[in-house]
């Protein structure tokens, strides 16, 4: 609460909620001295809270993209803008931006599948389906880590995804023996009925995912051009009112209905008791709603605020920040797991008028005053701050549009 907008990102809320769930899940026997009589690091009830949190996080992140009515998400072109328009790109983002458009569209399709279709498998009775869901989530998070600086957010999501694993899968890594196979784990001959039904259910699930993906997104293989064409079906464009939102901030929601803030019309129809129950725990922020990248920004070029200082009002010198894009000759940096929160807020400030970022005037004032604590947020290396000798007399902010270079450009 003290940090206000600087500490009100979804990953901050996720850290609070994950920490609260960890208190419930952590076994009390960890406090005992001596060897544990058996390896059972959690009870079978509270551990489901971790999977439920993971489900809410991933499923809501996919649904808000559809409910936002953003034309880039519906046109499957969001990733053609995302890599250069996100807050702090990485060198991997430049490489990903050079991929062909059909690969970018297919990547959006894969994002929908992993965030919307796969999360229900978190609760599948078959462990192989849960393992499939686990590796899908880890793959997505690793790709995001390579192409964007999102501090601890993706690492924390991977930690939550470990709730999909079991002793048989991770036991050897922790120095524990594998669990002995049960009668339904191995086929034998003739195959047991349980094994046959499980295999058919697993194959049917994969087939349904593949068929649904091809059907919903109109995937077609163009053999002549050697590429895959895709589009979103017209079923999503009729009679649906979306909710406008940003990419990082979101209001909290009650645990029973974590997705009602996606459509406020549904939220108003909830039983009054649920709102009262949520009101009693809202101040703790242990239950929140999620949904990242609701709308894609930077479609017409990445907006970037550039601060310049001067002593005479005629000769201006750019004030370069440590992390955010500024100098066009500098390559993108790898910052994660650190989050430079001032640089992040400057990204938000560039998306709207200065009145929507009242802290920006305070930043300018402190730089004019030469406040050391604020200057260290801009540059920790004093020699790289052009006004370290004495503060500037004038400051101005200009809005530029940035684009990634093409491979053939310098």
N, C-alpha and C positions, 0 to 999 in steps of 0.2 A: 504493500500500500504506500510506503514511503517513496519508493522509486517511481510511482505513477506510470506514465507511458513507457519509461525506460525499463521497467520490470514487468510489463503487462503483456508479454508475448505468450503464445499458446504453450511453448515449451516450458515456460516458468510455471504455468498452471499444471502442466503435465508432471513436472518434477514434484510439485506439492502433492498431487494426487497419487503418483507412484510411490512417494515416500510414505504416505498414509497407508496405502495398501500393503507396503512392505512390512509395516509394523504389525499388521494383522496376520501376515503370512509367516513371518519369521518364527521358527519353532522355539518354544521356551527352553527346550533341552539344550540349546546352545549356551545357556547360562550355567549349565552344570559342568562340573569338572570331571575329568576321567572319560574313558571311551563310552560312546553311546551304544546301547544294547542292539540297536538295529539302525539301518540307514533309511530314515523316513523324514526328509527335511521339511515336510509340510503336511498339514492335514488335508483331507480331500474336499473340504468345504470352502475355506477362505481362499485357497489357491485359485479357484474359479474367478475370483475378483480380478486377478491379473489378466486372465484371458478376456474377461468382459471389458476391462479398460482398453486392452489392445484392440478388441473388436470395435469399440466405440470410436477410437482414434482413427483406425484405417477406414472403416465403413463410412463414417461421416466425411472424411477427407475426399472420398470418391463421390458421394452423393451431392455435396455442395457444388461440385463442378458442374453437375447436371442441372441442379436447381437454380443456378445463378443465371442461366440463359446467356452466358458469355459466348459470343459467336466463335471465338477461337477454340474453346473446348468442344463445342458442338461441331465445328468444322474440322476438328482433329488437327488444327494448325498451331495449337498453343505452344508446343515445344520449339517451333521455328522462331518464336520470340523469347521464350523463357530464359534460355541460357545467357543471353546478353542483357535481359531486362531485370533479372533477379538482383537482390541487394548487393552481394559481394561475390562475383563469379570466381571460379578457379581456372587454372590453365586447362583443366579437363573440359570446362564449359566451352572454351574456344574450339576445342577439337570436336565436341559434340555438336556445336552449331554448324560445322561444315558438312554434316551428314546430309544425304539427299532428303528431299521433302517426303518421299514415300516412307523412308525409314523413320522420320520424325512422326508421321501420322501413325505408323504402326506402333511406335513407342507410346503414343497417347492411348491407343487401344489397349496395349499391355498394361498401362497404368490403371485404366478403368477395370480391367479384369482382376488385377492384383488388389485393388482397393475396394471393389464392390462385390465381385463374384467369389473371390477366394476367402474373405473373412468368415463367412458362415462355416467353412471347413474347420475353423478353430475348435468347434464343438462336435466334430465328427466322431463317431464311435470307433472308427478305424485309425490306428496309429499312423499308417502310411499316408493317409489323407492329411493328418495333422502335420506330418513331416513335410509333405508337399507344400502345405500352406506356410510352414516355417521358412523353407528355403526360398519361396516366392517373396516373402516379406524381407528377408535378409538381402536378396538380390536387389530389390528396389532401393533399400536403404543404402547399400554400398554404392550403387550408381549415383544416388543423390549426394553422397559424401564426396565422390570423385568430381562432381560437376558443380557443387555449390558449398558455400560456407554457412552451415546451419548449426554451429557450435555443438553442444552435446545432444541435440534433439534426436538425430538419427541413431547415435550410439544408445541412447535411452530406449528408443523404440526396439532396437535389436535385443536389448536386455529383456524387455517385456515379451518379445517373441520367444525367448527361451522357455516360457511357460508352456509352449507347445511340445516340448521334448519330454522324455521320460528316462528312467534309470538305464534302460536297455541301450539307449542311444548315447547318453553322455557319461554313463558309469565308468567306462574304461579311462576316460579323460580325467576323471576325479579320483582314480585309484581304487575304484570299486568294481567288483566282478559283474559281468553281465547277468541279467536275470535269465533263468533257465526258460527255454522255449516251452510254451504251453501247447496243448493239443491242437489249437487252431492256428498256430504260427507256422507250422511246416506242413506241406501238402501230403507227404507220404503217398502210398499207393495201396488201395485206391484212395483218391483225395477225400477228405472228410467234408461233410456237408457245410460245416461252418466256414472252412477255408474256401470252398467253392462260392458260397454266398458273398463272403467278404471280397473275393477277387472280382466277382461280377459287379458288386456295388462300386468298387474302386474304379474299374474300367468304365462303368456307366457314368460315373462322375466326371472323369476326364473327357469322355465323349460328349457329355452334355455341355461342359465348359467350352469345348472346341466348336461344337455346333452352334451354341448360343452366340459365341464371339463372331463367327462367320456370318450368322444370320443378322444380328443386331447392327453390325458395322459394315455389312455389305462387302466383305473382303472378296476380291477377285484377283486372280493371278494373270497378269498380262505377259504371256510367253514371248510375244514379239519384242516388247520393250524391256523384258527381263526385270519387271518390278511388280510390286503388289499394290493394287488400288484399294482404297477403303473410303468409306463415308459413313456418317451417322444416319440411321433410318429416320424417316419422317415421323415416326411415332412419338418423338419427343418434342415436336414443335407445335403441338396443338393444345390450347386451353390450359396452360400451366403458367402460373405466376411465380416468378423466382424471387429471391431475396438478395438484395445488394449487400456486399460486404467486402472487407479487405482481406489481405493474405495472411495476417498474423493475429489480429485481435478478434475475440469472439466472446459472447456472454456465456455464463455458466448455465447448466441445465440440471434438472432433477435426475437422479439415477435411474428411475423407472422409465423415463422418457427422454433419453439423452439427445434425441434427434429432432425434438419439436421446435427448436429454434431455427431449423432449416426452413420450416414453413410456419410463420407466426400465426397463421390462421388456425392451424392444429393446436398450437400452444394455448390459444384462448379457450379451447374446448376441453382442456384438462380438468379433472376433478379438483375442486378447490383445496381438498386436503393435501394433494400433492404439492401445490404451491406453498401451502403453509409449512409442510415438512421441509421443503427446500429452503424456505425463508429462515428456518431455525438453524441451518448449517451453512448458509451462503457465505457468512463472514469468514469461515475457515477455508473456503476454496478447496475443499477436498473432493468435490464433484464438479466437473466442468464440461462444457461442450467443445468440440473440436471441428476442424474443417479448414484445411490449408489451401491456399491458392484458389480461392473462390472465383476470382476474376483475373484475367491475364492483363498485366500492365505493359507499357512500353511498346505497344503495337506500332506506333508511328516513330519509333526511336526511343532510346532510353533517356529519360530526363535526368539531369544531374545538376545539382547546385554547386557552383564554384565560388568560393570566397576569395576576394582580392583585397589587399590593403595598400595604402599609399600614405606618404607624408605630405604631398603637395596637392593631391587631388587630380594630378595629370599623369604621373607615372605609376602604374599599378603592377603589383607583384602577387602572383597566385599563392595562396596558402594551401599547401598540399597536405592531405591527411594521410595517416599511415596505411589505411586499409581500403577505403572506398575509392572507386575510380576517379581519377583526376587527370594526372599527366598521361596523355595519350601514348607516350613512348614507353610507359611502364607496363609490364605484364601483370595480369591478375595475380593476386596473392593467395596463399593457402593459410587461413586463419584458424579454422576449427581445430580443437573444440572451444577456443576462445570466441566470445562474441563482443566485438567493439560496439557498444550500444549507441554511442553518439553517431558513429558512421551509419548504423542501421536507421536511426531516426532521421538522418539527413536524406536517406533514400525515400522515406515516407514524406518528408517535407517537399521533395521535388515533385511529388504526385499531385499537389494541390496548392492553393494560395497560402501565403505566409500566415494568414489569420488562423489557419487550422493547426499551426505549430507554434503556439505562444512561447515555447521555450527557446525558439530560434532568436528572438530579440534579446533574451537574456544571454545567449551564447555570444552574440555580437558585442553586447555591452562588456562582458568579461574579457573578451579579446582586446577591446579598446582600452580597458583598464590594465591589461597585461597580467591578468590573474594567473599565477603559476600552475595551480591545480587544473584549471581549464585548458591551459596550453599543453599540459602533459597528456590530455585526452586527444589532442590533435597530433602532437609529435613528442615522443619521449626523448628523442635525440635533439638537444637544444640547437645544435648546429644546422639542423634541417628546417628549423622554423625561421623564416626570413626576418621576423621582427623580434628576435630574442634579445637584441640590444636595448631597444625601447619600443613600446607598443605603437602601432600605426595611428595616424591622426584620423584617417578615413578608412571605412570598410564598405565594400559593396558586394552584393551577391548577384551572380548572373546565372541564368538557366540555359544549359546547353543540351543538345541531343547527341547521344553517343550510339555508335554501332560497332560491332566487331568487324575487323578487317577480313578480307577474303584471303585464301591461301596464297594467291599470287602477289598480294600487296606487301609492302615493307612493314 
